[in-house]
Each structure stands twice: as structure tokens, then as C-alpha cells.
Amino acid sequence: MPKRTRFTTWRPLATAATAALMATLLTPVAAQAAPRGSEPVYSYEKAIREAVWVDTGLDGDGDGKADRVAVDIVRPREPARQGRKIPVIMDASPYYSCCGRGNESQKKTYDANGDVVQMPLFYDNYFVPRGYAFVGVDLAGTNRSDGCVDVGGRSDIQSAKAVVDWLNGRAKAYTTRTGTTRAQAGWTNGRTGMIGKSWDGTIANGVAATGVKGLETIVPISAISSWYDYYFQQGAPLYDSGPDWLSNYVNSPDARAQCGPVQQKLVDGAPRTGDWTPLWTERDYVKAARKVRASVFLIHGMQDLNVRMKHVGQWWDALAKNGVERKIWLSQTGHVDPFDFRRAEWVDTLHRWFDHELMGYDNGIDREPMADIERRPDQWDTSRTWPPSGTRAATLRPDRGTQAGVGTLGLHRGHGTETFTDDPARSETDWAAQIDTSTAEKAGFVTGPLTRDLRLSGSSEVTVTATPSTPTAHLSAVLVDVGPTTIRDYADADEGITTLPDRTCWGPSTPGDSSCFKETKAKTADVDYTVVSRGWADLGNHASDLKGAPLTPGKRYTITLDLAATDHVVPKGHRLALIVAGTDKDLIDPPADRPKLTLDLSRTSARVPFVGGATAFARATAGAAYATPDAGILDGVREPRTTHRVPEGSR
């Protein structure tokens, strides 16, 4: 069962006993001066570097032998000599050899003995001197591991879970890939924290959802919570390929030669119809949130159009429902690591988080606000809880305006209809840029200028009643903050950051593993509007999120689109807009037909979570006149593109 208190402070028995003894011997002033965190007292240069191969108990590549996954370890030498066992920070990844990790695409390198020389990222440089072991796991089918990549399925998750089991004395490991000499983990106390961005963080989510003992915390960055929602949303395809393409992309050469049957299962189990299949059930971690024992520190970009914010909302809500200890950072970036958008604060916060969760230090992080949210580039707010207390959904109603497709948005039921024609060449940026203009491909509804700030926090829903003209139709719904501001340029290739030539260092280095990384700064854009939240669906899924069906032209259908979670303040003087349209170019694929859709406004609405609920919306829109704005084209970010189809993406 998950832990029910928000944080649980743990200390090794020896540490607790020592603390009690010191409290009786020291003066109050001296006792208060006791360290509240781990210090870099161990040698990184002399750290033990070793490799073991952990038996997963699976035979994914069908060679008649259990697959072994490669585990590269960097750990301080001194604690074992002192009889001390240490905790583990682990990053399990498919990217250590094919693609690299981090902003500089670092890969593992090895010495003549096969021991790791360069471990990507800063985790080993920073944490090993502080008394942690760092473990980098090659997922099955990648780098030096046996098996096949199955894209979030049993093999992927077992690759990392087996390592947690080995660290806790429940699994076997060997000193070589094919040998029989056993390797023991007597140097660790088994307390493990998993971290990683994108696919790596996804593995952390999946392993936590098994409830494995010994996994104390996870830090998923830009991570997937359900693989169906990486490829589809309510039947609408988000990419023109499936998990078989991704598996082939990261599989090692050996795995590509042996894993044809696994590839075929991925093809057969993920039809491009968008129907839910058993393959997706196996890769849905949200449904298993009740098993999560580990605390969760979640980090995500609110403009991440690779691993989209829907993954955050459904995972966070499921964890909250099951009483899991949680913390969250939400940035304005796209698919970017916090090391590259808030470096010093990130390293400090991560250090204190692991110290609290893995070493048991009472450092106060459990008494700090649950959420950090980026409001403007490099300007952050906090919330004691997230979403904040007092957040309630308000039902907003679209209504006709003075010209076709340019309507109003308020609390009273609308009347009449609006019609648009799907144009696969147009995107959300096109729709928002012409929010005040009648265009054929969208229906837009806008409040008057707000008389006070209005904060959205959480996940929205848009219920649409529409009559299609064709047997197939896709729908998009977006919420837009209409008004001038400066944001991170998430649609740029670097998704909101600029990489600089200067470097900063985060721990000691060796000749083969530098702790120094290129600095970054925010890349910004001045815009006239900001897309706040998005959602998509195949109207053929009106009766079920799990299975679609052909539409009858001329028949009315009702469907509710899930919009991604967000936290956004619409400032006084800005307007809030709802846009309903068809294909969102490059964010979903178009349907087989090019339908005309007629919206029944009396049966169309949006449920939006506001801090203060409907009352806050009513107050913010009271006296907001629907003056006819200039019908010019508004400036926004360039058209977003998500053609990489790889969870890691460009960052």
C-alpha cells in the first residue's frame, strides 16, 4: 500500500543512535550546527567503477537464455572500508549508446576492462562524493544488454526493476555478460531513487507502478505515464508511426538481428486505428498508481509537445488519489531538462530531495511548497499544494457573436450553431492568430478583457456536440490567453533555451568524465497570444475512448475532449478564448476525409479549473465589454513541429 503521509523521514539506525547520543553530549548551539545534508567528503577520482549484468528472468530475444542487462556503477570507495552501506541513484535508459543523454548528447565510454569512464550527465560527479552510488542501466536490447526493447512493456520495466531487486538481495547478477561468477551488492543498503528524462523517466514511472520494495523515490522529468497517450489521444493519431519504429531506433545491432518477433508484436498490438488494445493496457502505469510506494518529484514543461502535459495531469491525479507523496515543477519550456532551464536551483533542490528521501536528513524540504511554476521566463511562483486549494471547475459556454465563427465565452448557455471545415494545413497558431477574424477552418469564442487576473490550474474538458459531413472527423480544442506577453520560445528547435559556450562545473572531474557543462539562458518570444492547453479526439470515439467507429454523415454526435493539465494566469486586460477546430497541423494526423462540422452551441461547453471556481471567472469577466477588437493577425510562436517521434526529442 502507498504511504499516506506526505513525507516520511527515515534515518539509518546508526545515524539515529549517534544523533541521540550527540544531543546529550553537545551544547544546544553545537547540536544545532549538525549537518542538514550530505557533504562532498569522498574521492570521486578514486571511486570504484564496475559493471555487472543482472538477470531479468525474461528471454525477450528468444535465444533460450535469460536476458542480462548491463549495469554500470560508480560508487565511493571509502564507505565500504568504514563498514557503511550507501543508497543508490539510478538512471535506466535506452539512450546510453545510440543517442546520448542531456543537452550535449553524452554517451557512456569504457576503459580496456569494460568499466565505465564517462557516465553521462552530472549525477555521478555530484552525488558520489556525497556518499551515493550512481547506477546507469542499459535497458534490455540496448548497448551492452541482452534482450529486446519493447517500448514501455514488460521487458523495459523488468530491465530496471530487476536491478532494484538485485540491490535489495532479491535477484542475481554476474560479473560478465555470459559468465557464471556471481556479483553481490553488499555495499548498498538497497534504498534506491530513480531519475531520468523522457523515456528514462517513463521507466521510473513504470517501475514505481510495480510497487517494488526498495524504490524509495522517483524523479520523472518530461515522462510518459501511459504509452497509448504518447501515440494517440482518444483515437486521434499523434504520430504517423507506432512503437515498432521507436524500438528499432534504439535497439542495439544484436537486438535488431534477433528481435523481429518482438517488432511484429508491436506492429500487431498497436493498430493505427487508435483503438485500445492489450498492448496499451500493459503500458498504462496510471491504472497501477495504487501500487506506488515511492515518493514522486515530477518535472515537466507546460509547452512540451513531445511528451504532452496530459501525461502529467492523469498521473498526478492518480498519485494524489492514492496518497502518494508528491512534489512538482512546471516550466514554460518544451521538452527540456531542468538542468538546462533552472540549473543552480535544480541541483540544490534535487540534492535536498535525495538527502531527505534516501539518507533521511530532516532538511525541511517536506515543509516547502509542493509546486514551483514558471510564470514568465525565469520568474517562478510557488503553491503550497497543487492544484491550489479552492480550485474548482467552472462550466463555460460558447455563444454566437456578431460574425460567423467569432463568438463569445461566458457562463450562460449558448444558442444556435457554428460551422467549420477541417483544413489539415492549418494549426493552433493559425487559429489563435486570427481569433477575431471569421475563418473557414475554426470556431472561436472569447471573453471580454478581464477586469482581474484569472488562474487556471489542472486539467480541463471540452464537450462538443457536432454533426459531421463525412464518415471520419477529428476534433481539436484549445484554450488561449489573448494578450501581449513574453514567453519562452517553446516552438524553437531548442524549445525555450539557448546554449552558451561558457561552462559551469557540478562536482569533481576526471580526465575521462568532466563535471562541466555548457550554460544556457532562456530563449524568449514576444507574442500577442499564448496557447494554454490543448486536446484532440477522433469523433468516431464518441461512444468509447477505447474503440472508434465510422460516423453517419448528417448525424449529431457528442464527445468530451480531455485537455492537458496546465497552470496559467490570464492577466487583467487579457482575454480567454476557446477554439474548436479539426486537424491541428503537425500535432495530430488528419482523418481520411475533409469534413465540415456543425457545432450545436447549446450542447457544447468547457469545464475549466479556476482558482476560485465559477465565482472567480464571474468576477474576472464582470463588466468586461465585448468590444469589437481589431481583426488583424496576432503574432505568436512559429508553428510547432513534433516530427521526431522519439520521447527524448531534440534536448
Secondary structure, 3 states (H helix, E strand, C coil): CCCCCCCCCCCCHHHHHHHHHHHHHCCHHHHHCCCCCCCCCCCCCCCEEEEEEEECCCCCCCCCCCCEEEEEEEECCHHHHCCCCEEEEEEEECCCCCCCECCCCECCEECCCCCEEECCCCHHHHHHHHCCEEEEEECCCCCCCCCCCCCCCHHHHHHHHHHHHHHCCCCCEECCCCCCCECCCCCEEEEEEEEEECHHHHHHHHHHCCCCCCEEEEEEECCCCECHHHHEECCEECCCCCHHHHHHHHCCHHHHHHCHHHHHHHHHHCCCCCCCCHHHHHCECHHHHHHCCCEEEEEEECCCCCCCCHHHHHHHHHHHHCCCCEEEEEECCCCCCHHHCCHHHHHHHHHHHHHHHHHCCCCCHHHCCCEEEEEECCEEEEECCCCCCCEEEEEEEEEEEEECCEEEEECCCCCCEEEEECCCCCCHHHHHHCCCCCCCCEEEEECCCCCCCEEEEECCEEEEEEEECCCCCEEEEEEEEEEEEEEECCCCCCCCEEEEEEEEECCCCECCECCEEEEEEECEEEEEEEEEEEEEEEHHHCCCCCCCCCCCCCCCEEEEEECCCEEEEECCCCEEEEEEECCCCCCCCCCCCCCEEEEEHHHCEEEEEEECHHHHHHHHHCCCCCCCCCCCCCCCCCCCCCCCCCCCCCC
